[in-house]
Each structure stands twice: as structure tokens, then as C-alpha cells.
């Protein structure tokens, strides 16, 4: 996020890391990043439609999954096309609800941990069987899931291109995101590990519901279902926003038909939005009719793409800084990556180690087996068909 913040403040644009990779690594690499990022959110959209429909059917079972998916798709399309103010306000309120819910849960967890609410001894479950009771292997096995779970923070850069004052808003957004991630997300993980025994790792219900039920909070399942619904819907809504901008950026650089770069009267890439929604439905149908072939391949590419995009962001910032410092002083940067060049190198090294860990784990290796050839195909496609055009 720090690397991306420096790039975004210096050069705010809707293409974000697609544009930065094209400028500071190579246009072919930018092409790869854009397609992989679009595919990531489009595939996620199909899964999110199913998750939203599944929650809704717990209360209103007379509508089929595809019917709910269509309803949610229409709502998301309207939120993204009517007016950017509508989209921004909807995301603001959904984000506030998520942050408030996690804050309340974290407070309850702290009260439990310190025995203000009787339940467990202080941090008794966190280290009862040692810090790594089953060795390092389980830690490596969740790298892919963890990377995917934390994807979305890079959307700050996509939105900066449509911000009125990115030099002010981007640094603030980065700080808020880091605080939220460290205190609320990581804090919640530590709290859950402190409260719940290791034997509860296979849940019949979410760990949040388990904790709330244990302290006799009424309607815990319904409360968490509502929050989960809002969280997933927000993810789908913002994912469509980011993915549609990647398609627009590709069309703007003439690596897709120029007509796809057309904007509505509100400045919305309507064709990119429509194609992203349609892609989400294709992903949804593939998960139903070809879960072990087409959908497996798509999800593998998607999971691989998240790590690659982050790696490319670090690489782009490293190259940008080298070029910038040839003619300028680092003090001329409005927003600086802290501890440069340590941070971008850490990003590159950690992401590379993540990819090695994914390749090492037989349960996750499919992401490399399918994702890497897909990235190579995208790279060669640009080289063969677009490089000569000067796109």
C-alpha cells in the first residue's frame, strides 16, 4: 500500500497499477496485470453472487439462487452507473457497518480474554499447544487464502483517478486502511485464537457466531449473517468498480476495442461494467456446471493473480523511484514510501516466497500450474499483437 501510495499520489489515474507497470516495467507486463486483475474480481463476483443468494435463501427460500444473483447484479449495476456519489455513499455506509461490527466484536473479545466476561483464561488458547502446534506447514497452506482475503486494499489507486484531490485523499486512505487492518482484522484473528480452542478449527458455524453464542448474545447467527451479507455485497460492489476500470484502461490504451473506453454522461465506463457483470455470471455458471474443470482453472488464475499484482506494484515503485531520483530529490515527492528501498524489496521478496510456498503445497499448486501459463500467454499476446502498434 505504501508503494502504491507513492505511485498514485505522483501520477493519479484510473488505470492505476496497469499504467504503472506499463510505464516502469514494460507495456506487456502492464497488459498482464490488467487482465489478471480484471479476472480476479470477475471470478470473485460469481462466488459472491452465490454467497449472497445462499444467505438470502436462509430467510426467503422461494427464490432460486440464479434469481437472487440477478437481483443483486441489477442493484450493483445501478449503484455503479447512476452516479458516483451514490456508489461512494453506499460504500461509505457499508464500510462503516463493517468497521463498527468488528470494533464491537473486538471489544467483546477483549472483555472475554481478560475475564471481565467469564469464559477463558488470559490468552489461554492462543499458545496452549505452542505457537505452531502443527509446524510451519499449515501456515504455508493458508498463504493463498490469506492473500486473496486481503486483496482489495489496492483499490485505493483505482479510485484515485476519479478523486478531486488524490494528493490529500490517498495518504489519508492508506493510513486508515493500515490502522483498520492492523487493529481490527489482525486484532480479531488474535482474539479468536485466544478464545477458541484448537479443536474448534472445524466449525459448523462461523467462529464469530461461536464466540457470540458462548456469551449468550441473542440472535447471534442472524446478526452475523446480516454483517456477512453486507461485507460480501460491498466486496462485489467495489470489485465491479475496480474491474470495470481495468477494462476501460485496456481499451484506452487500444489493447481492446476503442469503443469499450466510451464513458456515460456521468463519466462511467458502462461497457466495462456490463462486461464485468456478464463475466461474473459466466463464473457463477461455470461453478455450477463445470466446478472441477473451468471453474477450478478460473479460481486458480484468480488466486495466483493477487500475489502477482502485489509483486508488480513493488517492482513498479522500485523502478519509478530509480528514474525519479536521477533528476529529482526524494524530498520533492508528495508521498514517500517509508524506508525506501527496503519496503519495495520486502514486497517483492515476500510475494516471491508466497509463490514458492504455493508451488510447494500440493493443495495450492494448481494456482501456479494454471496461473503462470495464463500470465505467459497474456505477455506473449501483447508482444505478438499489440507491441508493434505502439499501444
Secondary structure as GFF3:
##gff-version 3
##sequence-region A 1 391
A	DSSP	alpha_helix	2	10	.	.	.	ID=ss1
A	DSSP	alpha_helix	17	24	.	.	.	ID=ss2
A	DSSP	alpha_helix	27	57	.	.	.	ID=ss3
A	DSSP	alpha_helix	65	81	.	.	.	ID=ss4
A	DSSP	alpha_helix	84	113	.	.	.	ID=ss5
A	DSSP	alpha_helix	137	141	.	.	.	ID=ss6
A	DSSP	alpha_helix	143	149	.	.	.	ID=ss7
A	DSSP	alpha_helix	155	160	.	.	.	ID=ss8
A	DSSP	alpha_helix	166	179	.	.	.	ID=ss9
A	DSSP	pi_helix	180	186	.	.	.	ID=ss10
A	DSSP	alpha_helix	187	195	.	.	.	ID=ss11
A	DSSP	three_ten_helix	198	200	.	.	.	ID=ss12
A	DSSP	alpha_helix	207	214	.	.	.	ID=ss13
A	DSSP	alpha_helix	220	252	.	.	.	ID=ss14
A	DSSP	three_ten_helix	258	261	.	.	.	ID=ss15
A	DSSP	alpha_helix	270	289	.	.	.	ID=ss16
A	DSSP	alpha_helix	294	327	.	.	.	ID=ss17
A	DSSP	three_ten_helix	330	332	.	.	.	ID=ss18
A	DSSP	alpha_helix	342	360	.	.	.	ID=ss19
A	DSSP	alpha_helix	366	385	.	.	.	ID=ss20
A	DSSP	three_ten_helix	387	389	.	.	.	ID=ss21
###
